[in-house]
Amino acid sequence: MDQYEVELRLKIQELDTNDDEIGLNEVYRVERKALLAEQNKNNLKQETIVHQKARCSWLKQSDMNTRYFHSVTKWRRASNGLNGILVNDQWCEEPTLVKGKVKYFFLI
């Protein structure tokens, strides 16, 4: 955290303390609102920088992780698939019948 952010937080805390003790007039409320907006803007910039650094790191290491990510994707696809369904106490794996029964189930 740089000096500017520390000063910004201290100003906001000071205004909050004054608000709790004696209340703030309109000028100080506007100043507090502007300081909070500035703090939010700085936080967003910091989050963006961290996100970009993480993405750069991932892109540099992606060649090492490609096999892992593909295996996870294949596993998820296989586990999320619907290969068959129980219809009238009989297991059915015919794709057109499975699709029809699933559509019928969700339309009811």
N, C-alpha and C positions, 0 to 999 in steps of 0.2 A: 504494500500500500504506500503510495507516494505522499508527500507532504500536503499536496492540494486536497487529496481525499480525506486526510486526517483533519485538516482545517474545516472542510465541509461538514464532516460528521460532528465536530465540536460545535460549530455554529448551529446546526440542527438541534443538538442536545441542549444547548443553551436556550434556544427558543422554546423547546418543549418544556424545559424546567420553568421558564418564565410563564408559560401558558398554564402549567399546573398550579403555580403559586399565585399569580396575580391576573392571569388572563392576557391575551394579546389583542392589541388594537388592529385595525384593518391593514395598516402599513406592514406590521410584523407578520401578519398572516400571509400577505402576498409574498413577502421575502421568504418565509418558510416554504411556501408552495414552490417558489422558484428554485430554492436550494434542493428540495426533494426531487424536482424534475431534473436538475443537474446531476444529482446523485444517481438517479435511475439511468440517465443517459450514459454516465461513466460506467455503471455496472453492466449495461448492455454492451458497451465497447469492450470491456474486459472479458465478458462471456464470449463475444465474437472472436477475440484474439485466441482465447483458450481453445475454442472449437476449431479454429483454423490450424493451430499447432497440432492438435490431436489428429486432424485429417491429414496433415503433412506427414506426421509420424506413421499413420496407418498406410499411406500411399508408399512410403519408403519400405515398409515391412510387408506389403501385401504379397509380394512374390513368395515370401516364406510361409504365409498363411493361406494361400490360395487353395491348396489341397484340403486343408481343414474346413474352410468355408464351404467348399463344394460338397464335402461329405456331410456337413450339417444340413445343407440345403436338400440334398438327396434324401437324407433320413427324415426330415420334416415332411417332404412331399410324400414319401411312402407312408408315414404314419398318419397323415391327414387325409389320405385317399380313402375312398369308400369302394371296396372291391366287391362287396356282396351285401345282401340284405335278407332278413328272415320274412318270408311272405307265406301266410297261412301255414305256419309251422314247418316250412320247407326253406332251405337255404338256396338262394338264387344269386348267380354271378353274371347273368347276361346283362351287359351294359344298358341296353335299351329298356329292359324291364326294370332295372334298378333306378334309372333316371325317372321313369314314369311313376314308380311307386313313391320316390322321394318328392317329386312335384305334387303328387296327389296328397301326401301326408301334410305338406306345408300349406296347401290350398284349403284344407278342411278347417 
